[in-house]
Amino acid sequence: MTHPNQDIVNRFFEAYGQHNMEAILQVMDRNVQWIFPGHHPLSGTKSGVEEVIGFFDSMGAVMASSNIRVENLVSGVSDDYLVECQRILTKREDGNNLDTYWSILWTFRHGKIIEGRHLAGDQHAADSFFCKVY
């Protein structure tokens, strides 16, 4: 049995995969904020469902062309938070690759995602990668 917050994240990714906005709004607050650190074109705070979905679309396009491999290392969950720690590896043909650790902190209120925050293990490497590929 999974924690309800893990179920919410799973439902979000299922809805996002179908670009089903009605289903996304069942698990994500309209005023959600998503924070992606760094000094590159994808960094900054995205506010509202439309901006967050746009961020996921942009990130997905970059990663789809990067032959990404994700190693899920550890996760933890409480009533208000879920954290996922991952190792991200890319294998791009142009040689611009990333091998780093990321943590994603999801925040929940009233059964919905209200914030996402990426935490980079090596911000300099992430900045270099995203500046070159985006």
MOLINWO-V378400 format. One record per backbone hydrogen bond with DSSP energy under -0.5 kcal/mol. NH is the residue of the N-H (numbers start at 0). CO is the residue of the C=O. Records with the same first field share a line. If there is no record, write none. Layout:
NH: CO / CO
This chain:
5: 2
6: 2
7: 3
8: 4
9: 5
10: 6
11: 7
12: 8
13: 9
14: 10
15: 11
16: 12
17: 13 / 14
18: 15
19: 14
20: 18
23: 19
24: 20
25: 21 / 22
26: 22 / 23
27: 23
28: 112
31: 28
32: 113
33: 45
34: 115
35: 33 / 43
42: 39
43: 35
45: 33 / 43
47: 31
48: 29
51: 47
52: 48
53: 49
54: 50
55: 51
56: 52
57: 53
58: 54
59: 55
60: 56
61: 57
62: 58
63: 59
64: 60
65: 62
67: 62
68: 88
70: 68 / 86
71: 69
72: 70 / 84
73: 84
75: 82
77: 80
81: 105
82: 75
83: 103
84: 73
85: 101
86: 70
87: 99
88: 68
89: 97
90: 65
94: 91
96: 94
99: 87
101: 85
102: 118
103: 83
104: 102 / 116
105: 81 / 103
106: 114
107: 79
108: 111
111: 108
112: 26
113: 106
114: 106
115: 32
116: 104
117: 34
118: 102
120: 100
125: 121
126: 122
127: 123
128: 124
129: 125
130: 126
131: 127
132: 128
133: 129
